[in-house]
Amino acid sequence: MKSIIVKASKTYEVKVGNGLLDRIGQTLKEKNIQGRIAVISDKKVFSLYGNKLISSLNVAGYDTVAYTVKGGEGSKSGKDYLKILEFLAKNQFTRTDTLIALGGGVVGDLTGFIAGTYLRGIKFIQVPTTLLAFADSSVGGKTAINLKSGKNLVGVFNQPEAVICDIDVIKTLSKKDYACGMAEIIKYGMIFDEELLELLQDGMENHAEEIIARCIDLKRIVVEKDERDNGDRQLLNFGHTLAHAIEKASKFRIAHGQAVAVGMHLITERAVEKGLCEKQVLDKLESLLVDYDLPVAVNIETEELFEITLVDKKRKGDEITVVMPEKLGKCYLKKMSVNEWKEFIL
Ligand code: GLY
């Protein structure tokens, strides 16, 4: 088991290892979590792990309730958000109680936002169940729901009390979810860590705990430096401005991880064409994406993607900050005017 301590506006532990779901009740006792617990999950994840989680909580003496959403980006909606608030109020949840997000990025983001706003804030714990959520979304306190106009447009920074990553769940991931998580993991290697790229080339199955813990530690460093996303944290958006546009243009038929893969590839391709990035970066990225069953292109006009990027929340007035690849394991932030961005990408 690996333990990473994140020292942000709140200090909390991220545990990564096998068999952690069975011991979660005990873990929460050790962390002095008191009161009742509401488990928020999606139907599929809850059917796989709900009983295990709830029985561990009950054995440790916790009184629990559970709420499941349908799952998928559609569940990060204002409607689901309000329904869960009503559920908590009806069950008389108070500020001394705690929420657990059992699921992937959708459930984690939704639950974190509810925890940040219900009664002006109650505690929550992330129990991620996808690779994407292990390596990225469960750590660092970004929470949000979507608007019709775009993804994650309403949210708060809200750090969890703890993050428990039971890597046994990797065994039950679908091929697509596995691949999507790998896109975020490859992202960490591309931005910060050439050695991580080598571990990935050697095979996720040989180094899962080390690779996940390494991504979380990289995220810890970034979040400790720039919790509120005003500087270096924006590096984690490598490929994401385009990815959000791809997701939207495809009406969310293209999943986030697949869109991130294409977004990273497109921006790296352009950076190489403009002489801003070494060609070997594109070659390495492409070979890893292909090895991990990820797409490198989609059938959507870049012009359409460009238009959608203009409503991205990362745009500030006439300026857009682009995460630019430079060499293996190194990206940097480049501010561009909307015209420069257009010229670069089209
Ligand atoms: N997923 C990017 C971030 O947490 O900043």
Boltz pocket constraint, residues with backbone or C-beta under 6 A from the ligand:
constraints:
  - pocket:
      binder: B
      contacts: [[A, 136], [A, 137], [A, 139], [A, 140], [A, 142], [A, 229], [A, 233], [A, 236], [A, 237]]
      max_distance: 6.0
